[in-house]
Amino acid sequence: MRSGYDIVVIGGAVMGASTAYWLTAMDPALKVLVVERDPSYAQSATALSVASIRSQFSNPVNVQISRFGLEFIKDFANRLPQGGVSDLGLKENGYLFLSNRPDAVEQMETLAAMQRALGAQTQVLDPAALSARFPWMNLDDVVAGSFGPSGEGWFDNMGLLGGLRAQARAQGATFVNDTVVGLDRDQDRVVAVHLASGGRIETGAVVNAAGTRGAEVMRYLDEDLPVEPRKRTVFVIDAPNARHPDAPLLVDHSGFYMRPEHGQWITATVPSLDGPCAVDDFDPDHALFENEIWPALYNRASGFDAIKVTRFWVGHYDFNTLDQNAILGRHPGYTNLYMCNGFSGHGLQQAPAVGRGLAEQILTGDWVSLDLSPLGMARVLEGRAFAEIAIV
Ligand SMILES: Cc1cc2nc3c(=O)[nH]c(=O)nc-3n(C[C@H](O)[C@H](O)[C@H](O)COP(=O)(O)OP(=O)(O)OC[C@H]3O[C@@H](n4cnc5c(N)ncnc54)[C@H](O)[C@@H]3O)c2cc1C
């Protein structure tokens, strides 16, 4: 390993890999080091994601971030010729948000118009239109649904990560298996990172892409970051009487979501008792399915009376307790420390735009392709929440 780098990226999952990819694409002469504590990615949110993408956000910046994600995913092999991934298997089944609130319909229409102006196809459907499109759903309590018939769905998360890593490497980035255990500061600069293996690496800039350990990294500088691990148990269920491979990702007003996957269903919910968990606590919350998801699922559609949980996994959101949205860009207290944290439940689809944005800000001092300043650290330091209501 060289003794010094232009940029050290802490965390080599989708955000770290995307940042390294964009940095080396924009300036192949840059010396970029990505430090990843576990290259199996077994506990990373990237590997444990439900890997879906939508344009249905309430803030235009989030819509634009995902629209670029979609474009990038569709054109993945062309953009990353040495990524070794020919296709990310995007399934554009759409997203459907159901509402039971009459007062929400006007807002749904306003948001759909904003999303359409940014390239999405969002439609607001009344119960009759919903029933014609999804005859297997029980819509008795539903007032309207916001549906994106294309440009929304799910894709191959590990393909995205693997392709970004391989292309970044081909462009000259170095990935190393180690853990950053300390940071050296000189006034308003981070000047070096310390590795668990004993090395000290001097650096011109640092990117914090450490996922659920992002706050731990900030503690090396005696700084706070309102990001904590939140447990999400994801269930795969077989419902032989309810096979709808063309179903969208349904976000139910009761809180659960589900989508089809290889003839079965993936489903999860925000637990009614949600709170931080230990960073290494991956014990599943089995009762969630029985107590919270199944009753709601049973009411929503026919055929979910006979079901079997065939598999489950636990992942952690890197939950931003201020507003459940990304925290991006240069930390106002430093000239060379860049935040890439707090993505909560929607970071995977944001990785292409976030990596591009960070690379541009690091290299030019500014946001260039897309102004990501509403997601900056300044709002966190000032306690100003970013307004986004479409949180899953
Ligand atoms: C159950 C679940 C479902 C989700 N569904 C979706 C979805 O449908 N759509 C969507 O867009 N997003 C979804 N997400 C969110 C998305 O997966 C994450 O926002 C995204 O993967 C975050 O990527 P990351 O690289 O920031 O973090 P991570 O993938 O968690 O990676 C952080 C990496 O940093 C490494 N690291 C940490 N500390 C150090 C250190 N000190 N030194 C070196 N390395 C370190 C870790 O080992 C890890 O590999 C979901 C997440 C979960 C958990």
The ligand as a Tripos MOL2 file, in Angstrom:
@<TRIPOS>MOLECULE
LIG
   53    58     1     0     0
SMALL
NO_CHARGES

@<TRIPOS>ATOM
      1 C1        -33.8090   -4.6030    5.1860 C.3       1 LIG1
      2 C2        -33.3850   -3.4420    4.3050 C.ar      1 LIG1
      3 C3        -34.1070   -3.1520    3.1700 C.ar      1 LIG1
      4 C4        -33.7120   -2.1030    2.3480 C.ar      1 LIG1
      5 N1        -34.4100   -1.8730    1.1910 N.ar      1 LIG1
      6 C5        -33.9850   -0.8960    0.3420 C.ar      1 LIG1
      7 C6        -34.6370   -0.7120   -0.8930 C.ar      1 LIG1
      8 O1        -35.5920   -1.4110   -1.2230 O.2       1 LIG1
      9 N2        -34.1750    0.2650   -1.7180 N.ar      1 LIG1
     10 C7        -33.1100    1.0680   -1.3620 C.ar      1 LIG1
     11 O2        -32.7450    1.9470   -2.1440 O.2       1 LIG1
     12 N3        -32.4770    0.9110   -0.1820 N.ar      1 LIG1
     13 C8        -32.8820   -0.0540    0.6690 C.ar      1 LIG1
     14 N4        -32.2470   -0.2390    1.8610 N.ar      1 LIG1
     15 C9        -31.2090    0.7140    2.2590 C.3       1 LIG1
     16 C10       -29.8920    0.4480    1.5470 C.3       1 LIG1
     17 O3        -29.6200   -0.9370    1.4970 O.3       1 LIG1
     18 C11       -28.7890    1.2100    2.2690 C.3       1 LIG1
     19 O4        -29.1850    2.5610    2.4310 O.3       1 LIG1
     20 C12       -27.4720    1.1880    1.5160 C.3       1 LIG1
     21 O5        -27.1240   -0.1250    1.1640 O.3       1 LIG1
     22 C13       -26.3930    1.8380    2.3730 C.3       1 LIG1
     23 O6        -25.1400    1.5870    1.7910 O.3       1 LIG1
     24 P1        -23.8090    1.9880    2.5600 P.3       1 LIG1
     25 O7        -22.6780    1.6290    1.6740 O.co2     1 LIG1
     26 O8        -23.9530    3.3990    3.0220 O.co2     1 LIG1
     27 O9        -23.8410    1.1280    3.9050 O.3       1 LIG1
     28 P2        -23.5310   -0.4130    4.1510 P.3       1 LIG1
     29 O10       -24.0030   -1.2540    3.0390 O.co2     1 LIG1
     30 O11       -24.0440   -0.7630    5.5140 O.co2     1 LIG1
     31 O12       -21.9570   -0.4560    4.1450 O.3       1 LIG1
     32 C14       -21.1470    0.1650    5.0970 C.3       1 LIG1
     33 C15       -19.8220   -0.5510    5.0410 C.3       1 LIG1
     34 O13       -18.8750    0.1180    5.8530 O.3       1 LIG1
     35 C16       -18.0400   -0.8510    6.4590 C.3       1 LIG1
     36 N5        -17.4250   -0.2150    7.6390 N.ar      1 LIG1
     37 C17       -18.0680    0.2670    8.7310 C.ar      1 LIG1
     38 N6        -17.1970    0.8040    9.5870 N.ar      1 LIG1
     39 C18       -15.9660    0.6530    9.0370 C.ar      1 LIG1
     40 C19       -14.6480    0.9990    9.4640 C.ar      1 LIG1
     41 N7        -14.4490    1.6460   10.6280 N.pl3     1 LIG1
     42 N8        -13.6080    0.6640    8.6780 N.ar      1 LIG1
     43 C20       -13.8150    0.0400    7.4880 C.ar      1 LIG1
     44 N9        -15.0530   -0.3230    7.0470 N.ar      1 LIG1
     45 C21       -16.1000   -0.0040    7.8020 C.ar      1 LIG1
     46 C22       -18.9820   -1.9840    6.7890 C.3       1 LIG1
     47 O14       -18.3080   -3.2040    6.9620 O.3       1 LIG1
     48 C23       -19.9190   -1.9850    5.5660 C.3       1 LIG1
     49 O15       -19.5180   -2.8890    4.5680 O.3       1 LIG1
     50 C24       -32.5910   -1.2970    2.6900 C.ar      1 LIG1
     51 C25       -31.8510   -1.5990    3.8370 C.ar      1 LIG1
     52 C26       -32.2250   -2.6710    4.6430 C.ar      1 LIG1
     53 C27       -31.4060   -2.9960    5.8560 C.3       1 LIG1
@<TRIPOS>BOND
     1     1     2 1
     2     2     3 ar
     3     2    52 ar
     4     3     4 ar
     5     4     5 ar
     6     4    50 ar
     7     5     6 ar
     8     6     7 ar
     9     6    13 1
    10     7     8 2
    11     7     9 ar
    12     9    10 ar
    13    10    11 2
    14    10    12 ar
    15    12    13 ar
    16    13    14 ar
    17    14    15 1
    18    14    50 ar
    19    15    16 1
    20    16    17 1
    21    16    18 1
    22    18    19 1
    23    18    20 1
    24    20    21 1
    25    20    22 1
    26    22    23 1
    27    23    24 1
    28    24    25 2
    29    24    26 1
    30    24    27 1
    31    27    28 1
    32    28    29 2
    33    28    30 1
    34    28    31 1
    35    31    32 1
    36    32    33 1
    37    33    34 1
    38    33    48 1
    39    34    35 1
    40    35    36 1
    41    35    46 1
    42    36    37 ar
    43    36    45 ar
    44    37    38 ar
    45    38    39 ar
    46    39    40 ar
    47    39    45 ar
    48    40    41 1
    49    40    42 ar
    50    42    43 ar
    51    43    44 ar
    52    44    45 ar
    53    46    47 1
    54    46    48 1
    55    48    49 1
    56    50    51 ar
    57    51    52 ar
    58    52    53 1
@<TRIPOS>SUBSTRUCTURE
     1 LIG1         1 GROUP 0 **** ****
